[in-house]
Amino acid sequence: MFLNWQQMKDSFTLDQIRRFSLAVVVIGIVVGISGAVRTGSIILSLGASAFVLARYSQLKIKRNIELILPIMICIMLFGLALSLPNAR
């Protein structure tokens, strides 16, 4: 019933994952602009982290800073979104 990581990786190409995550980022931006800042920030941080992971796995020369720094920014955005006082 549940797919493991290898089956999911085989069923979706990295370009499809990148395109989907970019669409999620755009949806997060639109939701944030329309007034739901907390929800938009959470969607944006999840989409951006998926994009970073997909792009990092495509790199030939992998440096840790190219993964850690963007993921930490996404985590901080997620934490900031949860700590917003008035979520409208």
PDB file as gemmi writes it, atoms N, CA and C in Angstrom:
CRYST1    1.000    1.000    1.000  90.00  90.00  90.00 P 1                      
ATOM      1  N   MET A   1       0.821  -1.185   0.000  1.00  0.00           N  
ATOM      2  CA  MET A   1       0.000   0.000   0.000  1.00  0.00           C  
ATOM      3  C   MET A   1       0.868   1.253   0.000  1.00  0.00           C  
ATOM      4  N   PHE A   2       1.846   1.327   0.879  1.00  0.00           N  
ATOM      5  CA  PHE A   2       2.714   2.492   0.939  1.00  0.00           C  
ATOM      6  C   PHE A   2       3.936   2.261   0.069  1.00  0.00           C  
ATOM      7  N   LEU A   3       4.383   3.323  -0.584  1.00  0.00           N  
ATOM      8  CA  LEU A   3       5.577   3.242  -1.408  1.00  0.00           C  
ATOM      9  C   LEU A   3       6.794   3.601  -0.578  1.00  0.00           C  
ATOM     10  N   ASN A   4       7.867   2.890  -0.775  1.00  0.00           N  
ATOM     11  CA  ASN A   4       9.087   3.304  -0.093  1.00  0.00           C  
ATOM     12  C   ASN A   4       9.798   4.339  -0.965  1.00  0.00           C  
ATOM     13  N   TRP A   5      10.891   4.899  -0.460  1.00  0.00           N  
ATOM     14  CA  TRP A   5      11.579   5.998  -1.129  1.00  0.00           C  
ATOM     15  C   TRP A   5      12.070   5.591  -2.515  1.00  0.00           C  
ATOM     16  N   GLN A   6      12.592   4.387  -2.677  1.00  0.00           N  
ATOM     17  CA  GLN A   6      13.113   3.959  -3.974  1.00  0.00           C  
ATOM     18  C   GLN A   6      11.989   3.847  -5.007  1.00  0.00           C  
ATOM     19  N   GLN A   7      10.831   3.345  -4.616  1.00  0.00           N  
ATOM     20  CA  GLN A   7       9.715   3.251  -5.551  1.00  0.00           C  
ATOM     21  C   GLN A   7       9.211   4.626  -5.944  1.00  0.00           C  
ATOM     22  N   MET A   8       9.166   5.561  -4.987  1.00  0.00           N  
ATOM     23  CA  MET A   8       8.754   6.920  -5.312  1.00  0.00           C  
ATOM     24  C   MET A   8       9.767   7.585  -6.224  1.00  0.00           C  
ATOM     25  N   LYS A   9      11.041   7.346  -5.962  1.00  0.00           N  
ATOM     26  CA  LYS A   9      12.086   7.944  -6.784  1.00  0.00           C  
ATOM     27  C   LYS A   9      12.025   7.401  -8.203  1.00  0.00           C  
ATOM     28  N   ASP A  10      11.683   6.129  -8.348  1.00  0.00           N  
ATOM     29  CA  ASP A  10      11.575   5.534  -9.671  1.00  0.00           C  
ATOM     30  C   ASP A  10      10.324   6.008 -10.412  1.00  0.00           C  
ATOM     31  N   SER A  11       9.254   6.340  -9.697  1.00  0.00           N  
ATOM     32  CA  SER A  11       8.019   6.716 -10.356  1.00  0.00           C  
ATOM     33  C   SER A  11       7.998   8.185 -10.781  1.00  0.00           C  
ATOM     34  N   PHE A  12       8.784   9.035 -10.149  1.00  0.00           N  
ATOM     35  CA  PHE A  12       8.847  10.448 -10.501  1.00  0.00           C  
ATOM     36  C   PHE A  12      10.275  10.808 -10.878  1.00  0.00           C  
ATOM     37  N   THR A  13      10.441  11.536 -11.980  1.00  0.00           N  
ATOM     38  CA  THR A  13      11.774  12.019 -12.318  1.00  0.00           C  
ATOM     39  C   THR A  13      12.079  13.260 -11.494  1.00  0.00           C  
ATOM     40  N   LEU A  14      13.347  13.588 -11.379  1.00  0.00           N  
ATOM     41  CA  LEU A  14      13.739  14.753 -10.590  1.00  0.00           C  
ATOM     42  C   LEU A  14      13.244  16.047 -11.221  1.00  0.00           C  
ATOM     43  N   ASP A  15      13.153  16.084 -12.547  1.00  0.00           N  
ATOM     44  CA  ASP A  15      12.610  17.275 -13.197  1.00  0.00           C  
ATOM     45  C   ASP A  15      11.133  17.456 -12.877  1.00  0.00           C  
ATOM     46  N   GLN A  16      10.381  16.364 -12.785  1.00  0.00           N  
ATOM     47  CA  GLN A  16       8.974  16.462 -12.411  1.00  0.00           C  
ATOM     48  C   GLN A  16       8.830  16.946 -10.973  1.00  0.00           C  
ATOM     49  N   ILE A  17       9.695  16.468 -10.100  1.00  0.00           N  
ATOM     50  CA  ILE A  17       9.655  16.908  -8.703  1.00  0.00           C  
ATOM     51  C   ILE A  17       9.994  18.387  -8.610  1.00  0.00           C  
ATOM     52  N   ARG A  18      10.997  18.825  -9.380  1.00  0.00           N  
ATOM     53  CA  ARG A  18      11.374  20.246  -9.375  1.00  0.00           C  
ATOM     54  C   ARG A  18      10.244  21.120  -9.897  1.00  0.00           C  
ATOM     55  N   ARG A  19       9.594  20.704 -10.984  1.00  0.00           N  
ATOM     56  CA  ARG A  19       8.478  21.485 -11.527  1.00  0.00           C  
ATOM     57  C   ARG A  19       7.314  21.549 -10.547  1.00  0.00           C  
ATOM     58  N   PHE A  20       7.004  20.430  -9.918  1.00  0.00           N  
ATOM     59  CA  PHE A  20       5.914  20.407  -8.941  1.00  0.00           C  
ATOM     60  C   PHE A  20       6.241  21.296  -7.746  1.00  0.00           C  
ATOM     61  N   SER A  21       7.485  21.247  -7.269  1.00  0.00           N  
ATOM     62  CA  SER A  21       7.846  22.065  -6.118  1.00  0.00           C  
ATOM     63  C   SER A  21       7.849  23.549  -6.475  1.00  0.00           C  
ATOM     64  N   LEU A  22       8.234  23.894  -7.701  1.00  0.00           N  
ATOM     65  CA  LEU A  22       8.138  25.294  -8.120  1.00  0.00           C  
ATOM     66  C   LEU A  22       6.688  25.747  -8.190  1.00  0.00           C  
ATOM     67  N   ALA A  23       5.798  24.871  -8.630  1.00  0.00           N  
ATOM     68  CA  ALA A  23       4.374  25.204  -8.633  1.00  0.00           C  
ATOM     69  C   ALA A  23       3.861  25.404  -7.213  1.00  0.00           C  
ATOM     70  N   VAL A  24       4.337  24.590  -6.279  1.00  0.00           N  
ATOM     71  CA  VAL A  24       3.940  24.746  -4.873  1.00  0.00           C  
ATOM     72  C   VAL A  24       4.459  26.072  -4.320  1.00  0.00           C  
ATOM     73  N   VAL A  25       5.666  26.460  -4.694  1.00  0.00           N  
ATOM     74  CA  VAL A  25       6.214  27.746  -4.250  1.00  0.00           C  
ATOM     75  C   VAL A  25       5.369  28.898  -4.776  1.00  0.00           C  
ATOM     76  N   VAL A  26       4.987  28.841  -6.046  1.00  0.00           N  
ATOM     77  CA  VAL A  26       4.146  29.898  -6.622  1.00  0.00           C  
ATOM     78  C   VAL A  26       2.787  29.941  -5.929  1.00  0.00           C  
ATOM     79  N   ILE A  27       2.222  28.786  -5.636  1.00  0.00           N  
ATOM     80  CA  ILE A  27       0.949  28.740  -4.904  1.00  0.00           C  
ATOM     81  C   ILE A  27       1.121  29.368  -3.522  1.00  0.00           C  
ATOM     82  N   GLY A  28       2.232  29.078  -2.844  1.00  0.00           N  
ATOM     83  CA  GLY A  28       2.498  29.671  -1.536  1.00  0.00           C  
ATOM     84  C   GLY A  28       2.619  31.176  -1.598  1.00  0.00           C  
ATOM     85  N   ILE A  29       3.259  31.686  -2.643  1.00  0.00           N  
ATOM     86  CA  ILE A  29       3.386  33.138  -2.808  1.00  0.00           C  
ATOM     87  C   ILE A  29       2.021  33.773  -3.040  1.00  0.00           C  
ATOM     88  N   VAL A  30       1.208  33.157  -3.891  1.00  0.00           N  
ATOM     89  CA  VAL A  30      -0.130  33.687  -4.172  1.00  0.00           C  
ATOM     90  C   VAL A  30      -0.995  33.655  -2.921  1.00  0.00           C  
ATOM     91  N   VAL A  31      -0.936  32.573  -2.178  1.00  0.00           N  
ATOM     92  CA  VAL A  31      -1.717  32.476  -0.939  1.00  0.00           C  
ATOM     93  C   VAL A  31      -1.250  33.528   0.068  1.00  0.00           C  
ATOM     94  N   GLY A  32       0.066  33.726   0.163  1.00  0.00           N  
ATOM     95  CA  GLY A  32       0.593  34.742   1.076  1.00  0.00           C  
ATOM     96  C   GLY A  32       0.190  36.153   0.684  1.00  0.00           C  
ATOM     97  N   ILE A  33       0.206  36.450  -0.613  1.00  0.00           N  
ATOM     98  CA  ILE A  33      -0.195  37.779  -1.085  1.00  0.00           C  
ATOM     99  C   ILE A  33      -1.676  38.011  -0.862  1.00  0.00           C  
ATOM    100  N   SER A  34      -2.478  36.958  -0.995  1.00  0.00           N  
ATOM    101  CA  SER A  34      -3.924  37.115  -0.854  1.00  0.00           C  
ATOM    102  C   SER A  34      -4.366  37.338   0.589  1.00  0.00           C  
ATOM    103  N   GLY A  35      -3.476  37.184   1.545  1.00  0.00           N  
ATOM    104  CA  GLY A  35      -3.829  37.515   2.914  1.00  0.00           C  
ATOM    105  C   GLY A  35      -3.558  36.439   3.934  1.00  0.00           C  
ATOM    106  N   ALA A  36      -3.412  35.211   3.541  1.00  0.00           N  
ATOM    107  CA  ALA A  36      -3.138  34.129   4.488  1.00  0.00           C  
ATOM    108  C   ALA A  36      -1.625  33.947   4.583  1.00  0.00           C  
ATOM    109  N   VAL A  37      -0.993  34.829   5.339  1.00  0.00           N  
ATOM    110  CA  VAL A  37       0.468  34.879   5.381  1.00  0.00           C  
ATOM    111  C   VAL A  37       1.055  33.619   6.005  1.00  0.00           C  
ATOM    112  N   ARG A  38       0.463  33.145   7.073  1.00  0.00           N  
ATOM    113  CA  ARG A  38       0.995  31.954   7.741  1.00  0.00           C  
ATOM    114  C   ARG A  38       0.912  30.735   6.827  1.00  0.00           C  
ATOM    115  N   THR A  39      -0.236  30.521   6.231  1.00  0.00           N  
ATOM    116  CA  THR A  39      -0.406  29.379   5.334  1.00  0.00           C  
ATOM    117  C   THR A  39       0.504  29.505   4.116  1.00  0.00           C  
ATOM    118  N   GLY A  40       0.597  30.699   3.551  1.00  0.00           N  
ATOM    119  CA  GLY A  40       1.468  30.920   2.405  1.00  0.00           C  
ATOM    120  C   GLY A  40       2.922  30.663   2.732  1.00  0.00           C  
ATOM    121  N   SER A  41       3.370  31.071   3.915  1.00  0.00           N  
ATOM    122  CA  SER A  41       4.757  30.844   4.316  1.00  0.00           C  
ATOM    123  C   SER A  41       5.051  29.370   4.523  1.00  0.00           C  
ATOM    124  N   ILE A  42       4.105  28.659   5.099  1.00  0.00           N  
ATOM    125  CA  ILE A  42       4.301  27.222   5.317  1.00  0.00           C  
ATOM    126  C   ILE A  42       4.360  26.488   3.983  1.00  0.00           C  
ATOM    127  N   ILE A  43       3.449  26.815   3.078  1.00  0.00           N  
ATOM    128  CA  ILE A  43       3.459  26.183   1.754  1.00  0.00           C  
ATOM    129  C   ILE A  43       4.738  26.514   1.017  1.00  0.00           C  
ATOM    130  N   LEU A  44       5.158  27.771   1.085  1.00  0.00           N  
ATOM    131  CA  LEU A  44       6.381  28.200   0.407  1.00  0.00           C  
ATOM    132  C   LEU A  44       7.603  27.493   0.954  1.00  0.00           C  
ATOM    133  N   SER A  45       7.697  27.350   2.266  1.00  0.00           N  
ATOM    134  CA  SER A  45       8.870  26.696   2.847  1.00  0.00           C  
ATOM    135  C   SER A  45       8.924  25.213   2.491  1.00  0.00           C  
ATOM    136  N   LEU A  46       7.780  24.550   2.450  1.00  0.00           N  
ATOM    137  CA  LEU A  46       7.757  23.132   2.061  1.00  0.00           C  
ATOM    138  C   LEU A  46       8.116  22.947   0.597  1.00  0.00           C  
ATOM    139  N   GLY A  47       7.592  23.806  -0.267  1.00  0.00           N  
ATOM    140  CA  GLY A  47       7.916  23.717  -1.684  1.00  0.00           C  
ATOM    141  C   GLY A  47       9.376  24.032  -1.967  1.00  0.00           C  
ATOM    142  N   ALA A  48       9.904  25.042  -1.276  1.00  0.00           N  
ATOM    143  CA  ALA A  48      11.307  25.413  -1.475  1.00  0.00           C  
ATOM    144  C   ALA A  48      12.241  24.315  -0.987  1.00  0.00           C  
ATOM    145  N   SER A  49      11.908  23.676   0.119  1.00  0.00           N  
ATOM    146  CA  SER A  49      12.774  22.602   0.607  1.00  0.00           C  
ATOM    147  C   SER A  49      12.743  21.395  -0.331  1.00  0.00           C  
ATOM    148  N   ALA A  50      11.580  21.090  -0.918  1.00  0.00           N  
ATOM    149  CA  ALA A  50      11.515  19.999  -1.896  1.00  0.00           C  
ATOM    150  C   ALA A  50      12.337  20.341  -3.136  1.00  0.00           C  
ATOM    151  N   PHE A  51      12.298  21.609  -3.560  1.00  0.00           N  
ATOM    152  CA  PHE A  51      13.087  22.038  -4.706  1.00  0.00           C  
ATOM    153  C   PHE A  51      14.581  21.923  -4.414  1.00  0.00           C  
ATOM    154  N   VAL A  52      14.988  22.335  -3.228  1.00  0.00           N  
ATOM    155  CA  VAL A  52      16.401  22.261  -2.855  1.00  0.00           C  
ATOM    156  C   VAL A  52      16.882  20.814  -2.832  1.00  0.00           C  
ATOM    157  N   LEU A  53      16.086  19.922  -2.262  1.00  0.00           N  
ATOM    158  CA  LEU A  53      16.472  18.511  -2.202  1.00  0.00           C  
ATOM    159  C   LEU A  53      16.564  17.889  -3.598  1.00  0.00           C  
ATOM    160  N   ALA A  54      15.628  18.233  -4.472  1.00  0.00           N  
ATOM    161  CA  ALA A  54      15.664  17.693  -5.833  1.00  0.00           C  
ATOM    162  C   ALA A  54      16.861  18.240  -6.603  1.00  0.00           C  
ATOM    163  N   ARG A  55      17.133  19.510  -6.427  1.00  0.00           N  
ATOM    164  CA  ARG A  55      18.271  20.106  -7.142  1.00  0.00           C  
ATOM    165  C   ARG A  55      19.596  19.584  -6.603  1.00  0.00           C  
ATOM    166  N   TYR A  56      19.698  19.420  -5.296  1.00  0.00           N  
ATOM    167  CA  TYR A  56      20.934  18.920  -4.704  1.00  0.00           C  
ATOM    168  C   TYR A  56      21.238  17.503  -5.174  1.00  0.00           C  
ATOM    169  N   SER A  57      20.203  16.689  -5.340  1.00  0.00           N  
ATOM    170  CA  SER A  57      20.439  15.318  -5.776  1.00  0.00           C  
ATOM    171  C   SER A  57      20.874  15.249  -7.236  1.00  0.00           C  
ATOM    172  N   GLN A  58      20.656  16.326  -8.015  1.00  0.00           N  
ATOM    173  CA  GLN A  58      21.084  16.357  -9.409  1.00  0.00           C  
ATOM    174  C   GLN A  58      22.516  16.851  -9.582  1.00  0.00           C  
ATOM    175  N   LEU A  59      23.090  17.466  -8.559  1.00  0.00           N  
ATOM    176  CA  LEU A  59      24.436  18.016  -8.686  1.00  0.00           C  
ATOM    177  C   LEU A  59      25.473  16.905  -8.794  1.00  0.00           C  
ATOM    178  N   LYS A  60      26.474  17.154  -9.605  1.00  0.00           N  
ATOM    179  CA  LYS A  60      27.558  16.178  -9.734  1.00  0.00           C  
ATOM    180  C   LYS A  60      28.547  16.315  -8.587  1.00  0.00           C  
ATOM    181  N   ILE A  61      28.919  17.550  -8.266  1.00  0.00           N  
ATOM    182  CA  ILE A  61      29.813  17.814  -7.138  1.00  0.00           C  
ATOM    183  C   ILE A  61      28.943  18.316  -5.991  1.00  0.00           C  
ATOM    184  N   LYS A  62      28.869  17.524  -4.946  1.00  0.00           N  
ATOM    185  CA  LYS A  62      27.980  17.853  -3.824  1.00  0.00           C  
ATOM    186  C   LYS A  62      28.775  18.466  -2.686  1.00  0.00           C  
ATOM    187  N   ARG A  63      28.420  19.717  -2.368  1.00  0.00           N  
ATOM    188  CA  ARG A  63      28.992  20.375  -1.201  1.00  0.00           C  
ATOM    189  C   ARG A  63      27.886  20.522  -0.161  1.00  0.00           C  
ATOM    190  N   ASN A  64      28.214  20.274   1.072  1.00  0.00           N  
ATOM    191  CA  ASN A  64      27.197  20.270   2.125  1.00  0.00           C  
ATOM    192  C   ASN A  64      26.539  21.629   2.309  1.00  0.00           C  
ATOM    193  N   ILE A  65      27.287  22.718   2.093  1.00  0.00           N  
ATOM    194  CA  ILE A  65      26.724  24.049   2.314  1.00  0.00           C  
ATOM    195  C   ILE A  65      25.588  24.335   1.337  1.00  0.00           C  
ATOM    196  N   GLU A  66      25.625  23.718   0.142  1.00  0.00           N  
ATOM    197  CA  GLU A  66      24.571  23.925  -0.849  1.00  0.00           C  
ATOM    198  C   GLU A  66      23.267  23.237  -0.461  1.00  0.00           C  
ATOM    199  N   LEU A  67      23.319  22.355   0.488  1.00  0.00           N  
ATOM    200  CA  LEU A  67      22.114  21.709   0.999  1.00  0.00           C  
ATOM    201  C   LEU A  67      21.713  22.294   2.350  1.00  0.00           C  
ATOM    202  N   ILE A  68      22.680  22.437   3.238  1.00  0.00           N  
ATOM    203  CA  ILE A  68      22.369  22.832   4.616  1.00  0.00           C  
ATOM    204  C   ILE A  68      21.825  24.254   4.707  1.00  0.00           C  
ATOM    205  N   LEU A  69      22.451  25.207   4.016  1.00  0.00           N  
ATOM    206  CA  LEU A  69      22.033  26.607   4.121  1.00  0.00           C  
ATOM    207  C   LEU A  69      20.602  26.830   3.613  1.00  0.00           C  
ATOM    208  N   PRO A  70      20.231  26.371   2.415  1.00  0.00           N  
ATOM    209  CA  PRO A  70      18.837  26.579   1.991  1.00  0.00           C  
ATOM    210  C   PRO A  70      17.821  25.825   2.847  1.00  0.00           C  
ATOM    211  N   ILE A  71      18.166  24.633   3.301  1.00  0.00           N  
ATOM    212  CA  ILE A  71      17.236  23.893   4.159  1.00  0.00           C  
ATOM    213  C   ILE A  71      17.054  24.614   5.496  1.00  0.00           C  
ATOM    214  N   MET A  72      18.120  25.165   6.033  1.00  0.00           N  
ATOM    215  CA  MET A  72      18.002  25.925   7.294  1.00  0.00           C  
ATOM    216  C   MET A  72      17.145  27.171   7.100  1.00  0.00           C  
ATOM    217  N   ILE A  73      17.267  27.834   5.962  1.00  0.00           N  
ATOM    218  CA  ILE A  73      16.417  28.992   5.677  1.00  0.00           C  
ATOM    219  C   ILE A  73      14.953  28.564   5.603  1.00  0.00           C  
ATOM    220  N   CYS A  74      14.674  27.431   4.974  1.00  0.00           N  
ATOM    221  CA  CYS A  74      13.296  26.927   4.894  1.00  0.00           C  
ATOM    222  C   CYS A  74      12.765  26.563   6.273  1.00  0.00           C  
ATOM    223  N   ILE A  75      13.604  25.965   7.097  1.00  0.00           N  
ATOM    224  CA  ILE A  75      13.185  25.610   8.460  1.00  0.00           C  
ATOM    225  C   ILE A  75      12.891  26.863   9.271  1.00  0.00           C  
ATOM    226  N   MET A  76      13.737  27.891   9.125  1.00  0.00           N  
ATOM    227  CA  MET A  76      13.497  29.142   9.857  1.00  0.00           C  
ATOM    228  C   MET A  76      12.231  29.838   9.371  1.00  0.00           C  
ATOM    229  N   LEU A  77      11.952  29.801   8.062  1.00  0.00           N  
ATOM    230  CA  LEU A  77      10.716  30.372   7.533  1.00  0.00           C  
ATOM    231  C   LEU A  77       9.508  29.621   8.080  1.00  0.00           C  
ATOM    232  N   PHE A  78       9.607  28.308   8.149  1.00  0.00           N  
ATOM    233  CA  PHE A  78       8.523  27.498   8.707  1.00  0.00           C  
ATOM    234  C   PHE A  78       8.288  27.854  10.176  1.00  0.00           C  
ATOM    235  N   GLY A  79       9.374  27.968  10.946  1.00  0.00           N  
ATOM    236  CA  GLY A  79       9.251  28.335  12.357  1.00  0.00           C  
ATOM    237  C   GLY A  79       8.688  29.730  12.542  1.00  0.00           C  
ATOM    238  N   LEU A  80       9.119  30.656  11.691  1.00  0.00           N  
ATOM    239  CA  LEU A  80       8.599  32.020  11.762  1.00  0.00           C  
ATOM    240  C   LEU A  80       7.104  32.045  11.436  1.00  0.00           C  
ATOM    241  N   ALA A  81       6.694  31.256  10.458  1.00  0.00           N  
ATOM    242  CA  ALA A  81       5.285  31.209  10.092  1.00  0.00           C  
ATOM    243  C   ALA A  81       4.441  30.676  11.239  1.00  0.00           C  
ATOM    244  N   LEU A  82       4.968  29.701  11.958  1.00  0.00           N  
ATOM    245  CA  LEU A  82       4.204  29.167  13.094  1.00  0.00           C  
ATOM    246  C   LEU A  82       4.134  30.138  14.266  1.00  0.00           C  
ATOM    247  N   SER A  83       5.106  31.031  14.363  1.00  0.00           N  
ATOM    248  CA  SER A  83       5.131  31.938  15.510  1.00  0.00           C  
ATOM    249  C   SER A  83       4.476  33.288  15.223  1.00  0.00           C  
ATOM    250  N   LEU A  84       3.897  33.464  14.053  1.00  0.00           N  
ATOM    251  CA  LEU A  84       3.208  34.743  13.761  1.00  0.00           C  
ATOM    252  C   LEU A  84       2.035  34.910  14.705  1.00  0.00           C  
ATOM    253  N   PRO A  85       1.861  36.125  15.256  1.00  0.00           N  
ATOM    254  CA  PRO A  85       0.816  36.304  16.269  1.00  0.00           C  
ATOM    255  C   PRO A  85      -0.617  36.250  15.722  1.00  0.00           C  
ATOM    256  N   ASN A  86      -0.904  36.977  14.652  1.00  0.00           N  
ATOM    257  CA  ASN A  86      -2.268  37.025  14.112  1.00  0.00           C  
ATOM    258  C   ASN A  86      -2.266  36.382  12.738  1.00  0.00           C  
ATOM    259  N   ALA A  87      -2.772  35.183  12.663  1.00  0.00           N  
ATOM    260  CA  ALA A  87      -2.783  34.473  11.387  1.00  0.00           C  
ATOM    261  C   ALA A  87      -4.080  34.764  10.656  1.00  0.00           C  
ATOM    262  N   ARG A  88      -4.038  35.719   9.777  1.00  0.00           N  
ATOM    263  CA  ARG A  88      -5.225  36.061   8.981  1.00  0.00           C  
ATOM    264  C   ARG A  88      -4.965  35.847   7.539  1.00  0.00           C  
TER     265      ARG A  88                                                      
END                                                                             
